[in-house]
Amino acid sequence: MDKNMFQKIDESEFSEHHINTDLVKKLISVQFSEYAHLPIESVRKQGHDNRTYRLGNDMLVRMPSAEYYALKVPKEQELLPLLKPYLSVDIPVPIKMGNPSHDYPFNFSIYKWLEGTSANFLKLNDKSLESIAIQLAKFLKELHGIVGIDGPSPGKHNGWGGDHVSVYDE
């Protein structure tokens, strides 16, 4: 594991909801007291949609940064466990879903931590890019080959993806 993933970072600009380690600690202690004793560390390379925190040694907390991203949380909680048996690559496994509160207005997720190195930290060359492309193609083939599990219906949670093009007309 890359120890630099957990360097201290400035969390002040994450969102209007002031997502930071203190907030995550408070939400975990109130909603999931069984995890309150575990250390919480912000991961260094953050995304835009969610803020990610390591919870203990084998879990992570994903905090949506805005309502649009929070709408995806229940869908992820529902679909990821259904998809997992069909895929040869590890995917996040939801453990718990946090509820909106006075301190934070959205659902959030606790997932099993997947060990590895973020693509943001890889030193890429032609051979590694080829390997990643092959792995991605295999994953997409497996994902598209799943029968009997419907993806999410079009809606606000996915930008109306999969709906008729007329939804984009004003």
SEVEXDREN-383553 format. One line per field, with one value per atom (N, C-alpha, C): atom name; residue in one letter; x, y, z; residue number from 1. Coordinates in Angstrom, 1 decimal, padded with zeros to 4 digits. Example, Ala and Ser with C-alpha at 12.3 -4.5 7.8 and 13.67 -1.06 7.14 Angstrom:
atom <- N|CA|C|N|CA|C $
type <- A|A|A|S|S|S $
x <- 013.2|012.3|013.2|012.8|013.7|012.9 $
y <- -005.7|-004.5|-003.3|-002.2|-001.1|000.0 $
z <- 007.8|007.8|007.8|007.1|007.1|007.9 $
seq <- 1|1|1|2|2|2 $
***
This chain:
atom <- N|CA|C|N|CA|C|N|CA|C|N|CA|C|N|CA|C|N|CA|C|N|CA|C|N|CA|C|N|CA|C|N|CA|C|N|CA|C|N|CA|C|N|CA|C|N|CA|C|N|CA|C|N|CA|C|N|CA|C|N|CA|C|N|CA|C|N|CA|C|N|CA|C|N|CA|C|N|CA|C|N|CA|C|N|CA|C|N|CA|C|N|CA|C|N|CA|C|N|CA|C|N|CA|C|N|CA|C|N|CA|C|N|CA|C|N|CA|C|N|CA|C|N|CA|C|N|CA|C|N|CA|C|N|CA|C|N|CA|C|N|CA|C|N|CA|C|N|CA|C|N|CA|C|N|CA|C|N|CA|C|N|CA|C|N|CA|C|N|CA|C|N|CA|C|N|CA|C|N|CA|C|N|CA|C|N|CA|C|N|CA|C|N|CA|C|N|CA|C|N|CA|C|N|CA|C|N|CA|C|N|CA|C|N|CA|C|N|CA|C|N|CA|C|N|CA|C|N|CA|C|N|CA|C|N|CA|C|N|CA|C|N|CA|C|N|CA|C|N|CA|C|N|CA|C|N|CA|C|N|CA|C|N|CA|C|N|CA|C|N|CA|C|N|CA|C|N|CA|C|N|CA|C|N|CA|C|N|CA|C|N|CA|C|N|CA|C|N|CA|C|N|CA|C|N|CA|C|N|CA|C|N|CA|C|N|CA|C|N|CA|C|N|CA|C|N|CA|C|N|CA|C|N|CA|C|N|CA|C|N|CA|C|N|CA|C|N|CA|C|N|CA|C|N|CA|C|N|CA|C|N|CA|C|N|CA|C|N|CA|C|N|CA|C|N|CA|C|N|CA|C|N|CA|C|N|CA|C|N|CA|C|N|CA|C|N|CA|C|N|CA|C|N|CA|C|N|CA|C|N|CA|C|N|CA|C|N|CA|C|N|CA|C|N|CA|C|N|CA|C|N|CA|C|N|CA|C|N|CA|C|N|CA|C|N|CA|C|N|CA|C|N|CA|C|N|CA|C|N|CA|C|N|CA|C|N|CA|C|N|CA|C|N|CA|C|N|CA|C|N|CA|C|N|CA|C|N|CA|C|N|CA|C|N|CA|C|N|CA|C|N|CA|C|N|CA|C|N|CA|C|N|CA|C|N|CA|C|N|CA|C|N|CA|C|N|CA|C|N|CA|C|N|CA|C|N|CA|C|N|CA|C|N|CA|C|N|CA|C|N|CA|C|N|CA|C|N|CA|C|N|CA|C|N|CA|C|N|CA|C|N|CA|C|N|CA|C|N|CA|C|N|CA|C|N|CA|C|N|CA|C|N|CA|C $
type <- M|M|M|D|D|D|K|K|K|N|N|N|M|M|M|F|F|F|Q|Q|Q|K|K|K|I|I|I|D|D|D|E|E|E|S|S|S|E|E|E|F|F|F|S|S|S|E|E|E|H|H|H|H|H|H|I|I|I|N|N|N|T|T|T|D|D|D|L|L|L|V|V|V|K|K|K|K|K|K|L|L|L|I|I|I|S|S|S|V|V|V|Q|Q|Q|F|F|F|S|S|S|E|E|E|Y|Y|Y|A|A|A|H|H|H|L|L|L|P|P|P|I|I|I|E|E|E|S|S|S|V|V|V|R|R|R|K|K|K|Q|Q|Q|G|G|G|H|H|H|D|D|D|N|N|N|R|R|R|T|T|T|Y|Y|Y|R|R|R|L|L|L|G|G|G|N|N|N|D|D|D|M|M|M|L|L|L|V|V|V|R|R|R|M|M|M|P|P|P|S|S|S|A|A|A|E|E|E|Y|Y|Y|Y|Y|Y|A|A|A|L|L|L|K|K|K|V|V|V|P|P|P|K|K|K|E|E|E|Q|Q|Q|E|E|E|L|L|L|L|L|L|P|P|P|L|L|L|L|L|L|K|K|K|P|P|P|Y|Y|Y|L|L|L|S|S|S|V|V|V|D|D|D|I|I|I|P|P|P|V|V|V|P|P|P|I|I|I|K|K|K|M|M|M|G|G|G|N|N|N|P|P|P|S|S|S|H|H|H|D|D|D|Y|Y|Y|P|P|P|F|F|F|N|N|N|F|F|F|S|S|S|I|I|I|Y|Y|Y|K|K|K|W|W|W|L|L|L|E|E|E|G|G|G|T|T|T|S|S|S|A|A|A|N|N|N|F|F|F|L|L|L|K|K|K|L|L|L|N|N|N|D|D|D|K|K|K|S|S|S|L|L|L|E|E|E|S|S|S|I|I|I|A|A|A|I|I|I|Q|Q|Q|L|L|L|A|A|A|K|K|K|F|F|F|L|L|L|K|K|K|E|E|E|L|L|L|H|H|H|G|G|G|I|I|I|V|V|V|G|G|G|I|I|I|D|D|D|G|G|G|P|P|P|S|S|S|P|P|P|G|G|G|K|K|K|H|H|H|N|N|N|G|G|G|W|W|W|G|G|G|G|G|G|D|D|D|H|H|H|V|V|V|S|S|S|V|V|V|Y|Y|Y|D|D|D|E|E|E $
x <- 000.8|000.0|000.9|000.4|001.2|000.9|001.8|001.6|001.3|001.7|001.4|000.0|-000.8|-002.3|-002.9|-002.3|-002.9|-002.2|-001.5|-000.8|-001.9|-001.6|-002.5|-002.8|-004.1|-004.5|-005.5|-005.6|-006.5|-007.9|-008.8|-010.2|-011.2|-010.7|-011.6|-012.4|-012.0|-012.7|-013.5|-013.8|-014.4|-015.8|-016.6|-018.0|-018.6|-019.8|-020.6|-021.0|-020.9|-021.4|-020.3|-019.1|-018.0|-017.6|-017.5|-017.1|-015.6|-015.4|-014.0|-014.0|-012.8|-012.6|-013.5|-013.6|-014.4|-015.8|-016.4|-017.8|-017.9|-017.0|-017.1|-017.0|-016.1|-016.0|-017.4|-018.0|-019.2|-020.3|-020.4|-021.5|-021.3|-020.1|-019.8|-020.2|-019.7|-020.0|-021.5|-022.2|-023.7|-024.5|-024.1|-024.9|-024.4|-023.1|-022.5|-021.5|-022.0|-021.2|-020.2|-020.5|-019.6|-018.3|-018.2|-017.0|-016.4|-017.0|-016.5|-015.1|-014.6|-013.2|-012.2|-012.6|-011.6|-011.1|-009.8|-009.2|-009.9|-009.9|-010.5|-009.4|-009.0|-008.0|-008.6|-008.4|-008.8|-007.8|-008.3|-007.3|-006.9|-005.6|-005.0|-005.6|-005.8|-006.3|-007.8|-008.5|-010.0|-010.6|-011.8|-012.5|-013.5|-014.2|-015.2|-016.5|-017.0|-018.3|-018.4|-017.4|-017.4|-016.1|-016.2|-015.0|-014.8|-013.6|-013.3|-012.4|-012.8|-012.0|-011.8|-010.6|-010.3|-010.9|-011.6|-012.2|-011.5|-010.7|-009.9|-009.0|-008.8|-007.9|-008.6|-009.9|-010.5|-011.9|-012.1|-013.3|-013.0|-013.9|-013.9|-015.2|-015.2|-016.5|-016.5|-017.6|-017.7|-018.9|-018.5|-019.4|-019.7|-020.9|-021.3|-021.1|-020.6|-020.3|-021.5|-022.5|-023.7|-024.9|-026.1|-027.3|-027.3|-026.9|-026.9|-026.1|-025.0|-024.1|-024.7|-025.4|-026.0|-027.2|-027.8|-028.9|-028.4|-027.2|-026.6|-026.3|-026.3|-025.9|-026.9|-028.2|-029.1|-028.9|-028.7|-028.5|-027.3|-026.2|-024.9|-025.1|-025.8|-026.0|-026.8|-027.7|-028.6|-027.9|-027.2|-026.7|-025.3|-024.4|-023.1|-023.0|-023.8|-023.8|-024.3|-025.3|-025.8|-024.8|-024.0|-023.0|-021.8|-021.4|-020.1|-019.9|-020.9|-020.6|-020.3|-020.6|-020.4|-019.1|-018.4|-017.2|-015.9|-014.9|-013.6|-012.8|-013.1|-012.3|-013.1|-012.4|-013.0|-013.7|-014.9|-015.7|-016.1|-016.4|-016.7|-017.9|-017.8|-018.9|-019.5|-020.8|-021.4|-021.5|-021.2|-021.3|-022.5|-022.5|-023.6|-023.9|-025.2|-025.5|-025.9|-025.3|-025.6|-026.8|-027.4|-028.6|-028.4|-029.2|-029.1|-029.3|-028.7|-028.8|-028.8|-028.9|-028.7|-027.4|-026.4|-025.0|-024.6|-025.3|-025.0|-026.2|-026.6|-028.0|-028.2|-027.1|-027.3|-027.0|-027.5|-027.0|-025.5|-024.8|-023.4|-023.2|-022.0|-021.8|-020.5|-020.5|-019.3|-019.1|-017.9|-017.6|-016.4|-016.3|-015.0|-013.9|-012.8|-011.6|-011.0|-010.7|-010.1|-008.6|-007.7|-006.3|-005.8|-004.9|-004.3|-003.8|-003.4|-002.8|-003.8|-004.1|-005.0|-004.2|-005.0|-004.4|-003.7|-004.1|-003.5|-002.0|-001.6|-000.3|000.6|000.0|000.7|001.7|002.9|003.8|003.5|002.9|002.4|003.4|003.5|004.2|003.3|003.8|003.0|002.5|003.4|003.1|002.0|002.1|001.1|-000.2|-000.2|-001.4|-002.1|-001.3|-001.9|-002.6|-001.9|-002.4|-003.7|-003.8|-005.0|-006.1|-005.8|-006.8|-007.4|-006.6|-007.0|-007.9|-007.5|-008.3|-009.6|-009.6|-010.9|-011.8|-011.3|-012.1|-012.7|-012.0|-012.5|-013.6|-013.4|-014.4|-015.7|-015.5|-016.7|-017.5|-016.7|-017.4|-018.2|-017.6|-018.3|-019.5|-019.3|-020.5|-021.6|-021.3|-022.3|-022.9|-022.2|-022.7|-023.7|-023.9|-024.7|-026.2|-026.9|-028.3|-029.1|-030.3|-031.2|-031.1|-030.2|-030.1|-030.3|-031.3|-031.6|-030.8|-030.2|-029.5|-030.5|-030.1|-031.0|-031.8|-033.1|-033.9|-033.5|-033.8|-033.4|-034.0|-033.3|-033.8|-032.8|-033.1|-032.2|-030.9|-030.9|-029.7|-028.7|-029.0|-028.0|-028.1|-028.5|-028.6|-029.5|-030.5|-031.5|-030.9|-029.7|-029.0|-029.9|-030.0|-030.8|-032.2|-032.6|-033.9|-034.0|-035.2|-035.3|-034.7|-034.1|-033.4|-034.3|-035.6|-036.5|-036.4|-035.9|-035.8|-034.9|-034.0|-033.0|-033.6|-034.7|-035.4|-035.9|-035.9|-036.4|-037.8 $
y <- -001.2|000.0|001.2|002.2|003.5|004.3|004.5|005.3|006.7|007.2|008.6|008.9|007.8|008.0|008.7|008.6|009.1|010.4|011.1|012.3|013.3|014.1|015.2|016.1|016.4|017.3|018.3|019.4|020.5|020.1|019.8|019.4|020.5|021.8|022.9|023.2|022.8|023.1|022.0|020.9|019.8|020.0|020.8|021.1|022.1|022.5|023.4|022.7|021.4|020.6|020.4|021.0|020.9|019.5|018.6|017.2|017.2|016.7|016.6|015.4|015.1|014.0|014.1|015.3|015.5|015.1|015.5|015.2|013.7|013.1|011.6|010.9|011.3|010.7|010.8|012.0|012.2|011.3|011.3|010.5|009.0|008.5|007.1|006.8|007.7|007.4|007.4|008.3|008.4|007.3|007.0|006.0|004.6|004.4|003.1|003.0|003.0|003.1|001.9|000.8|-000.4|000.0|001.0|001.5|002.7|003.3|004.6|004.5|003.4|003.3|003.2|003.0|002.9|004.2|004.2|005.5|005.8|007.1|007.6|008.5|008.2|009.0|009.4|010.6|011.1|010.5|010.0|009.6|010.8|010.8|011.9|012.4|011.5|011.8|011.7|012.8|012.8|013.0|012.5|012.7|013.9|014.2|015.3|014.9|013.7|013.3|012.9|012.3|011.8|012.1|012.2|012.4|011.0|010.5|009.1|009.2|008.3|008.2|006.7|006.4|005.1|004.9|003.8|003.5|002.3|002.4|001.2|000.7|-000.6|-001.2|-001.8|-002.1|-002.8|-002.2|-000.9|-000.3|001.1|001.7|003.1|003.7|005.0|005.8|006.7|006.7|007.5|008.5|009.8|010.9|011.7|011.6|012.4|013.9|014.6|016.0|016.9|016.3|017.1|016.1|016.7|015.9|015.0|015.5|014.6|013.3|013.4|012.2|011.3|012.0|011.2|010.4|010.8|010.0|008.6|008.5|007.2|006.2|006.7|005.8|004.6|004.8|003.6|002.6|003.1|002.3|001.4|002.1|001.3|000.2|000.6|-000.3|-001.6|-001.3|-002.4|-003.2|-002.6|-003.3|-003.9|-003.3|-003.9|-005.3|-005.6|-007.0|-008.0|-007.5|-008.4|-008.6|-007.6|-007.8|-008.6|-008.5|-009.0|-010.5|-011.4|-012.8|-013.0|-012.1|-012.2|-011.7|-011.0|-010.3|-010.9|-011.0|-011.6|-010.6|-009.3|-008.2|-007.9|-007.5|-007.0|-005.7|-005.6|-004.4|-004.0|-002.8|-002.4|-003.2|-003.6|-004.3|-003.4|-003.0|-002.1|-002.9|-002.2|-002.8|-002.1|-000.8|-000.1|001.1|001.7|002.9|003.9|005.0|006.0|006.9|007.4|008.2|009.7|010.5|012.0|012.4|013.5|014.0|015.5|016.0|017.5|018.0|017.1|017.5|017.3|016.4|016.1|015.6|016.2|016.0|014.8|014.0|012.9|011.5|010.5|009.1|009.0|008.1|007.9|006.4|005.9|004.5|004.1|002.9|002.3|001.1|000.9|-000.2|-000.9|-002.2|-002.9|-002.2|-002.1|-001.5|-002.4|-002.0|-002.8|-002.4|-003.3|-003.0|-002.8|-002.0|-001.7|-000.3|000.0|001.4|002.1|003.3|004.1|004.4|004.4|004.7|006.1|007.0|008.3|008.2|007.1|006.9|006.0|005.4|004.4|005.2|004.5|005.0|004.2|004.8|004.1|004.1|003.0|002.9|002.1|001.9|001.3|-000.1|-000.9|-002.2|-002.2|-001.3|-001.2|-000.7|000.2|000.7|-000.4|-001.2|-002.4|-003.3|-003.6|-004.5|-003.9|-002.6|-002.0|-002.1|-001.8|-001.9|-003.3|-004.3|-005.7|-006.0|-005.6|-005.9|-005.1|-003.9|-003.1|-003.8|-004.3|-004.9|-006.2|-007.0|-008.2|-007.8|-006.8|-006.4|-006.0|-005.1|-004.7|-005.8|-006.8|-008.0|-008.8|-008.9|-009.6|-008.8|-007.5|-006.7|-006.7|-006.6|-006.6|-008.0|-009.0|-010.4|-010.8|-010.0|-010.4|-010.3|-011.4|-011.6|-011.7|-011.1|-011.2|-010.2|-009.2|-008.1|-006.8|-006.1|-004.9|-003.8|-003.0|-001.8|-000.8|000.3|001.3|002.0|002.2|002.9|004.3|004.9|006.3|007.2|008.2|009.1|010.2|011.0|012.1|011.6|010.4|009.8|009.4|009.3|008.9|009.8|011.0|012.0|011.6|010.8|010.2|009.3|008.8|007.9|006.7|006.3|005.2|005.6|006.9|007.3|007.8|008.1|008.6|010.0|010.3|011.5|012.7|012.6|013.7|014.3|013.6|014.1|015.3|015.4|016.5|017.7|017.6|018.8|019.7|021.0|022.0|022.3 $
z <- 000.0|000.0|000.0|-000.7|-000.8|000.4|001.3|002.6|002.3|001.1|000.8|000.6|000.4|000.2|001.5|002.6|003.8|004.4|003.6|004.0|004.4|005.4|005.8|004.7|004.4|003.4|003.9|003.2|003.6|003.1|004.1|003.8|003.7|003.9|004.0|002.8|001.6|000.4|-000.2|000.6|000.0|-000.5|000.2|-000.3|000.7|000.3|001.1|002.4|002.4|003.6|004.6|004.3|005.3|005.6|004.6|004.9|005.3|006.5|007.0|008.0|008.5|009.4|010.6|011.2|012.4|012.1|011.0|010.7|010.5|009.8|009.6|010.9|011.8|013.1|013.9|013.8|014.5|014.0|012.6|012.0|012.3|012.3|012.6|014.0|015.0|016.4|016.7|016.0|016.3|015.6|014.3|013.6|013.6|013.8|013.8|015.0|016.2|017.4|017.5|016.8|016.8|016.1|015.3|014.6|015.2|016.3|016.8|017.3|017.7|018.2|017.1|015.9|014.8|014.3|013.9|013.4|012.0|011.7|010.5|009.9|008.6|007.9|006.5|006.1|004.8|003.8|002.7|001.6|000.9|000.5|-000.1|-001.4|-002.3|-003.7|-003.6|-003.5|-003.5|-004.8|-005.0|-006.2|-006.0|-007.0|-007.0|-006.4|-006.8|-006.4|-004.9|-004.4|-003.0|-002.3|-001.0|-000.2|000.5|000.5|000.9|002.2|003.1|004.4|004.7|005.1|005.6|007.0|007.2|008.5|009.0|010.0|010.5|009.4|009.4|008.5|007.2|007.3|006.2|005.8|006.0|005.6|005.1|004.3|003.9|004.0|004.2|004.2|003.0|002.2|001.0|001.3|001.3|001.6|000.3|-000.2|-001.4|-001.1|-002.1|-002.0|-002.3|-003.0|-003.3|-003.5|-003.6|-003.6|-004.8|-006.0|-007.2|-007.0|-006.3|-006.1|-005.0|-004.0|-003.0|-003.5|-004.6|-005.1|-005.6|-005.8|-006.3|-005.2|-004.0|-002.8|-002.7|-002.6|-002.5|-003.7|-004.9|-006.0|-005.9|-005.5|-005.3|-004.2|-003.1|-002.0|-002.5|-003.4|-003.9|-005.0|-005.9|-007.1|-006.9|-006.2|-006.1|-005.6|-004.5|-004.1|-005.1|-005.9|-007.0|-008.1|-008.4|-009.5|-009.1|-007.9|-007.4|-007.8|-007.7|-008.1|-009.6|-010.4|-011.8|-012.3|-011.5|-011.9|-011.3|-012.2|-011.7|-011.0|-011.1|-010.4|-009.1|-008.1|-006.8|-007.1|-006.6|-006.6|-005.2|-004.9|-003.5|-003.0|-001.8|-001.1|-000.1|-000.2|000.8|002.2|003.2|004.6|005.3|005.2|005.9|005.0|005.3|004.6|005.8|005.8|006.8|006.3|007.3|007.0|007.1|006.4|006.5|008.0|008.4|009.8|009.8|010.9|011.1|010.6|010.8|010.5|009.1|008.4|007.0|006.3|005.2|004.6|003.7|003.6|002.6|003.2|002.5|002.8|002.4|003.1|002.8|003.0|002.5|002.5|003.3|003.9|004.4|003.5|003.0|002.1|002.7|002.2|002.4|001.7|002.3|001.7|000.7|-000.5|-001.5|-001.5|-001.2|-001.2|-002.7|-002.8|-004.2|-004.2|-005.4|-005.7|-006.6|-006.3|-007.1|-008.5|-009.5|-010.8|-010.8|-009.9|-009.8|-009.4|-008.8|-008.3|-009.1|-010.2|-011.0|-011.9|-012.1|-013.1|-014.4|-015.4|-016.5|-017.7|-018.4|-019.6|-020.6|-021.8|-022.9|-022.4|-021.8|-021.3|-020.2|-019.3|-018.2|-018.8|-019.7|-020.3|-021.1|-021.8|-022.5|-021.5|-020.4|-019.4|-018.8|-018.5|-018.0|-019.0|-020.2|-021.3|-021.4|-021.3|-021.4|-020.2|-019.0|-017.8|-017.9|-018.4|-018.5|-019.5|-020.6|-021.6|-021.0|-020.3|-019.6|-018.7|-017.9|-016.9|-017.6|-018.7|-019.4|-020.1|-020.6|-021.2|-020.2|-019.0|-017.9|-017.5|-017.3|-016.9|-017.9|-019.1|-020.2|-020.4|-019.9|-020.1|-018.9|-017.9|-016.8|-017.3|-017.0|-017.4|-016.1|-016.1|-015.0|-013.9|-014.1|-013.1|-013.9|-013.6|-014.4|-013.7|-014.6|-014.1|-013.6|-013.1|-012.6|-013.7|-013.4|-014.4|-014.5|-015.7|-015.9|-014.8|-014.3|-013.3|-013.0|-012.1|-011.7|-011.1|-010.5|-009.9|-010.9|-012.2|-013.2|-014.4|-014.2|-015.3|-016.4|-016.1|-017.0|-018.1|-017.7|-018.7|-019.0|-020.3|-020.7|-021.1|-020.8|-021.2|-022.6|-023.1|-024.4|-024.5|-025.7|-025.9|-025.6|-025.7|-025.5|-024.1|-023.1|-021.8|-021.7|-022.7|-022.7|-023.4|-024.1|-024.7|-023.6|-023.9|-022.9|-023.3 $
seq <- 1|1|1|2|2|2|3|3|3|4|4|4|5|5|5|6|6|6|7|7|7|8|8|8|9|9|9|10|10|10|11|11|11|12|12|12|13|13|13|14|14|14|15|15|15|16|16|16|17|17|17|18|18|18|19|19|19|20|20|20|21|21|21|22|22|22|23|23|23|24|24|24|25|25|25|26|26|26|27|27|27|28|28|28|29|29|29|30|30|30|31|31|31|32|32|32|33|33|33|34|34|34|35|35|35|36|36|36|37|37|37|38|38|38|39|39|39|40|40|40|41|41|41|42|42|42|43|43|43|44|44|44|45|45|45|46|46|46|47|47|47|48|48|48|49|49|49|50|50|50|51|51|51|52|52|52|53|53|53|54|54|54|55|55|55|56|56|56|57|57|57|58|58|58|59|59|59|60|60|60|61|61|61|62|62|62|63|63|63|64|64|64|65|65|65|66|66|66|67|67|67|68|68|68|69|69|69|70|70|70|71|71|71|72|72|72|73|73|73|74|74|74|75|75|75|76|76|76|77|77|77|78|78|78|79|79|79|80|80|80|81|81|81|82|82|82|83|83|83|84|84|84|85|85|85|86|86|86|87|87|87|88|88|88|89|89|89|90|90|90|91|91|91|92|92|92|93|93|93|94|94|94|95|95|95|96|96|96|97|97|97|98|98|98|99|99|99|100|100|100|101|101|101|102|102|102|103|103|103|104|104|104|105|105|105|106|106|106|107|107|107|108|108|108|109|109|109|110|110|110|111|111|111|112|112|112|113|113|113|114|114|114|115|115|115|116|116|116|117|117|117|118|118|118|119|119|119|120|120|120|121|121|121|122|122|122|123|123|123|124|124|124|125|125|125|126|126|126|127|127|127|128|128|128|129|129|129|130|130|130|131|131|131|132|132|132|133|133|133|134|134|134|135|135|135|136|136|136|137|137|137|138|138|138|139|139|139|140|140|140|141|141|141|142|142|142|143|143|143|144|144|144|145|145|145|146|146|146|147|147|147|148|148|148|149|149|149|150|150|150|151|151|151|152|152|152|153|153|153|154|154|154|155|155|155|156|156|156|157|157|157|158|158|158|159|159|159|160|160|160|161|161|161|162|162|162|163|163|163|164|164|164|165|165|165|166|166|166|167|167|167|168|168|168|169|169|169|170|170|170 $
***
